[in-house]
Amino acid sequence: LFFPPSISKKIYTNLEMMSTPRASSARRVRTFVRVFALLSMYFFADVDGFVPLGLPSSSIVQSRLALSKEGGGSGGFFAKFVSEVTSNAEEKARKADEGLPEHPSYSRPWQPNQSVINIPDTSPLPSHTTTIKNTLPNGFSYVILPNKSPAGRFEAHLQVFTGSSSELQHQQGIAHLTEHVAYMGSRKRERLFGTGSQTNAYTDFHHTVFYASCPVDVPGGGGYSSSAFGGGAAGRGKMVGLAFDALAEVMQASCDPSRLEKERQAVLSEMTMVNTIEYRVECQILSTLHRENRLAKRFPIGKEALIRSWNRDEVLEFHRTHYRPDNVLLYVVGDVDVPDVERYIREKFGGLSASRHGAELSESQRKAAKEFAQEVVRTVKSQQSWHYPPTIHDWSEKGPSNLDSSTSGYDLHLRSSYDMDDESLNNLPEVTLPSGGRIRPHIFNHELLQSFSLHLFAKRKIRPIVTQEEFLMSIARRIVLAAMQIRLNVSARGESPPFTFVEFNQLDSAREGCAVCSLDIMAEPSRWREAVDLSVSEIKRLGLYGLTKSEVERYGSSLLTDAAQVAAQGDRISHSDQLGHLMETVSCGHAFMSPQEAYEQTEAALRALTLEQVNEEAGRLCEHVVGLADGEEAVGGPVIAIACGPKDDSLADPCDKDKLIEAIVDAANKEVKPEEDIIVPRSLVSEENLRASLEKESPEWKPGSFTDGTEDTPADRVTTPLTLRRLSNGIRVGVTATDAESQRGHLRLVAPGGRAGERRL
């Protein structure tokens, strides 16, 4: 009775954990410390710093994080608790006495922790409690995530850990053709037609994915035998079994000759369709970015001459080598019954056998597969995640690279010249600067291009986010990227901005086996130097001086708001969104949390985050650009710079490799000053002015009136489908409710007049 409900519940939960028979002594001690911290904070809170009794100010971070360890706790209650018992307490009481509504500007914005010392927390992040992960005896793995939106549907994605990067020299394009033959030619997939299902497949560098999006039940019987699909009491069958039949057939493709010819023509048709200028630019970018590994020469579309030449046995050879039960992962997300789905998985996929597939390969085929597999152990696929392609990278960060120095003689990374290679990409020299920094430049000009674009890259290791400390630093990185993007956007809004598009980002890319930090800009060809100078020097400013305190506050609050909105959607997040996030986090080795858990961890991380930590992360993000300047420490690997533009002999200053390097280095050496700290008010109307206005002109609702003969709408009643009213000051308001999206709304404020009204003024 004495404690607030949120604190009582927390204390009770921790005491219950202490009394668990299986709890170790160490765990009981840690739990007792947490309970004591709760009690001490309640009784002995210091209003200025809210510091538990006996702890120095610098330990506040440790206290906050300790409260979120084990037992499903979060930092969320902490923020609420602080706001209840500290500086807002008197203000809340005063407002309650006056009966005034609480204005949003009253609540204190999130601010970075001001502690000098921040103690890292290596406690593991929580995992989504309803996610099921398991592996069958034959090595077949699966992940199931029950999800309610949309109701009555599910998605099943079968991920085969092989793509174009697994192809040998004579197999370029065979992964894509195998995808077509295995699924598009599946008779059991055809049984999904007419059931409201969608099916498709795609091939990338690192994997091939086959998917089916289906209703849970066979619609209306539809002439199907319910017994074939595990019929229910009402005679309606389960579509899960039907979808799994189609996906299981992918693993046992027979490659009928007529089907092979049909799918060969489909692949050749796709090759023609994708041969656009955008695709050519992408190939130039990726080939330059990954010149040190096999991705530069293993695009999924393949080589036309080879695609036309393969016979049934060659396609089956690739299939039997890679389509093994221990080389796949099945994702199922939707409105499903987990035990039911697991029963179907055992039934449909439990009989698959890698040894049976291996027995169909000849001795020479097994030898080639073994030689390739032996080289893979020195790549990120083996060393970091089986979800990645078999690549190595020259990391553009401080520290050792992952370049392969082996002398086995096997050219896994395709550094030699081969038939059908693009010779322009076989010779991509790097330039070493006086600072020790390296730039790998490439210029691509084409008559179909009309704008100049620059793509500046740095490759870094994907670092799994599984602990609270790692999550905290990922939040810091997101704040830095958000702030930098706004700075660049502001530069693009001037009277005569040098670029038409600019973006700075860093994303984990499982398809490439690395995190890619990128600067992408587009500009008029005649102004390419200005665009390079402004964007590169802005990155240097960020790397040297970091963010201001108000920037960290603004973008930290924005992140928290976004996380709260996602959490509020609860089980309304769609299957496809959930599945995309699940596949991404599993591929990169990150912890997969529920939206509510992610919100709680975001709140806890923001409460512990310091300005120094944010700026430390800013320095890491920008170190590849800062390291190009004279006197600065260079990163280990190269900065990759690809410039694309039109073939235009009339340009006074066309971009070439030497000029591009010169412009980048000049911008990196440009003197920059710290960003000015601009305090953005929480509200344009001060608290005092708002209170005075409310007292002077008490707002009142009036009936809605119309000039077209429509009956007036009452001021005291909600009408459907639209409620129309007027405020006493004349403002007209229309409101309608919808449950399409949880915790979201759309506001449109219209002030009549516009440019036409200026004449009257």
Secondary structure, DSSP 8 states (H G I E B T S, - for coil): --S-HHHHHHHHHHHHHHT-TT--HHHHHHHHHHHHHHHHHHHH--TTT---TT--GGGHHHHHHHTTSSTT--SHHHHHHHHHHSTHHHHHHHHHHHT----GGGS-----B--S-------B----TT-EEEE-TTS-EEEEEE--SSTTEEEEEEEES--GGG--GGGTTHHHHHHIIIIIT-HHHHTTTTTT-EEEEEE-SS-EEEEEEEESB-TT-TT--GGGGT--TTS--BHHHHHHHHHHHHTT----HHHHHHHHHHHHHHHHHH-SHHHHHHHHHHHHHTTTSGGGG--TT--HHHHHH--HHHHHHHHHHH--GGGEEEEEEES--HHHHHHHHHHHHTT--HHHHHHTS-HHHHHHHHHHHHHHTTSHHHHT-TTS-S-----SSSS--------SS--TT--S--TT--GGGT----EE-TTS-EEEEEEEEETT--SEEEEEEEEE------BHHHHHHHHHHHHHHHHHHHHHHHHTTSSS-SEEEEEEEEEEETTTTEEEEEEEEEE-GGGHHHHHHHHHHHHHHHHHH---HHHHHHHHHHHHHHHHHHHHHGGGS-HHHHHHHHHHHHHHT-----HHHHHHHHHHHHHH-BHHHHHHHHHHHHHHHHTTSTTS---SS-EEEEEEEE--TT-SS---HHHHHHHHHHHHHS-----------S-SS-HHHHHHHHHHS---EEEB--SSS---B-SSS--SS-EEEEETTS-EEEE----SSTT--------S-HHHHHHH-
